[in-house]
Amino acid sequence: MPLSFPDASLTTRPWLAYREMFLGLVEREVRARYRGSFLGFLWSLLNPLLLMGIYSLVFAVVMRIQVPHYALMLFAGLLPWTWFSTSLANGTASITANANLIKKVYFPLEILPLVSVSTNWVNFLFSLPVLGLFLAWEGLGPGWAILSLPLLMALQFLLTLGVSLILATLNAFYKDVEQLLGPVLMAWFYITPVVYPLSMLPADYAWLVHVNPMAPLVSAYQDLFLKGQWPGSPALALAAIEAIVIALLGLIFFRRRKFIFAEVV
């Protein structure tokens, strides 16, 4: 489907035009990601499934971590983490990768990081039925607590978008940001309870939960899917506040500098 971009002189129903542009870009990104590949959408599941197998072997078999349904706990944590980390990787490069578009077409540049986060959110949604099948096989399920899933996704969406806006802005001026993101995400992954339950975090490092909003979010996903537990911990409440604040700060930071992006990218 060809994309139609709004003109700068557009004065009637502009947000409808931008909405159509946004949806068109998301559709294009989703289609482009799997175009020409034999497995198509299954590639979005292959990475977390492979990681689940590797980490299950290392931690459950070799290191013998005694956690009930460890592989499922791992998979339930890897899916939101994959959404988060891939969104940051794509969002950080969203301005520099679209330099030609930014210089030629007028549109709200916030759309570009938003497209990155939304595209990976769609992949996350497509992965949930697979997790559901695994849970059903083990006789597990979230029950009525599944109604809280939109809340967790909304909080993660705000957090991811806020961080993406900040990183995309910094990367437009300092290209080193994109290069440093890989090691940062690796460190962030290991201080987030994906491969281990939050209860195993030593007391001396409990402060990491309060400065890392992804920690209670991932833990809430795992408790929701495996235990049918409604989210409601104080740490998650703090993470919600942090997500909203980061989203607002990211938007302000981005908007104050977006007018000179065309000059620096």
Secondary structure, DSSP 8 states (H G I E B T S, - for coil): -------TT--SSHHHHHHHHHHHHHHHHHHHHHTT-SSGGGHHHHHHHHHHHHHIIIIIIIS----TTHHHHHHHHHHHHHHHHHHHHHHHTTTGGGHHHHHH--S-TTHHHHHHHHHHHHHHHHHHHHHHHHHHHTT---GGGGGGHHHHHHHHHHHHHHHHHHHHHHHHH-THHHHHHHHHHHHHHHTSTTSS-GGGS-GGGTHHHHH-THHHHHHHHHHHHHH------HHHHHHHHHHHHHHHHHHHHHHHHGGGHHHH-
